[in-house]
Amino acid sequence: MRYDVTVPLRPGIPAYPGEAGPVLELLKARRRGDAADVGRLLLSLHTGTHVDAPTHFLDGGGGVETLPLDALVGPCLVLDVEAAPDVSAAALEARLGGAVPDRLLLRTRNSTGAPPLWAKESFDPGFAAIGHDAARWLADRRVRLVGIDYLSVEPFGAAEPLTHLALLGAGVVVVEGLDLRAVPPGLYQLTCLPALLPGADGAPARVLLETRAS
Amino acid sequence: MRYDVTVPLRPGIPAYPGEAGPVLELLKARRRGDAADVGRLLLSLHTGTHVDAPTHFLDGGGGVETLPLDALVGPCLVLDVEAAPDVSAAALEARLGGAVPDRLLLRTRNSTGAPPLWAKESFDPGFAAIGHDAARWLADRRVRLVGIDYLSVEPFGAAEPLTHLALLGAGVVVVEGLDLRAVPPGLYQLTCLPALLPGADGAPARVLLETRAS
């Protein structure tokens, strides 16, 4: 069984404040007499399902091309976890204890609430994020990749971006904007492939989860 | 062994005439006092490594979201094949005979010439493409995905886009702009994940080849 957990990059999708939705326009169009339709995309890099690169928050941090494929591809745990309002270290400790996976996607009230946030037409600032203590907990345990089911790992309105700094500073790959509504918690094979944009602070990613053979 | 056969989307990479190279600009920048770097991308959809969607050439054809994941992911043959000047049906018949794979990446003089075309700084119109007879040969044999190692499957300057029409018209997924220079011919597991751009005539894709266990 294969799940595509990518949010389609449609104009008008919920976007973080300051980001505009994606814009597609036709440079050439058959209806205008051209031989082919040839489109052009204008995209804020933190829209929809995307990765963050270290340079998003770290001086001298690498761009998207530095995210290692062996972190982006491999076994992955999708975990249903309490977020009140955000995911805490205590909640992770209660659910995972000493068995921390290399790759972890957090399925929160963003996905399981009524309605789930991706069902809304506009951005909801009340989303569940990863609390600063939880980010440090994950970084200390050398998780390689962490994903969240809405537009940021950072608690909205945080005075300092301590979640991003803890994760990116520890070399953890951050995946934001996943659509985990339809995915039962459990173990999967993750394939998270961002567009190859050297130097960029983020990139749209296509993300698949496949149930594992055993 | 894993090969990333994606061309990095750098400004100034060779692009098809009429396409501009990708442009990355910072909407927010730490060096300007913002909390984070937040970039925006302007990208022609047929730049670098990308897929074509049926609507690129077919009236009423589907966008990138209609390309099936079970064509984009799976076993794949990388074939060294003569192109004089383009890949012909006879060349494919000579190399493959009746054993036609579901997914086929053509490694031509674009990759093996001196210099290979991706080593050049600007677009080279003398690239090897898929001849019209070869496209019909592939479509007739119900290949699911075909990839080429430069910017178009279509012979440059073709009076009619018969290669695209044959492949897209038969539901074959077309992948262009692969960098196959470092990949020995043989069998691989292909993972070709395009950005999820509903309605778009093409999309940048990140493409991996992995050697298979047996």
Interface residues (C-beta under 8 A of the other chain):
Chain A: R2 D4 T6 V7 P8 L9 R10 G18 E19 P22 L24 L26 L27 K28 R30 A35 A36 D37 V38 G39 R40 L41 L42 L43 S44 L45 H46 G48 T49 T55 H56 F57 D59 E65 L69 D70 V73 P161 H164 T191 L193 P194 A195 L196 L197 P198 G199 A200 D201 G202 P204 R206 L208
Chain B: R2 D4 T6 V7 P8 L9 R10 G18 E19 P22 L24 L26 L27 K28 R30 A35 A36 D37 V38 G39 R40 L41 L42 L43 S44 L45 H46 G48 T49 T55 H56 F57 D59 E65 L69 D70 V73 P161 H164 T191 L193 P194 A195 L196 L197 P198 G199 A200 D201 G202 P204 R206 L208
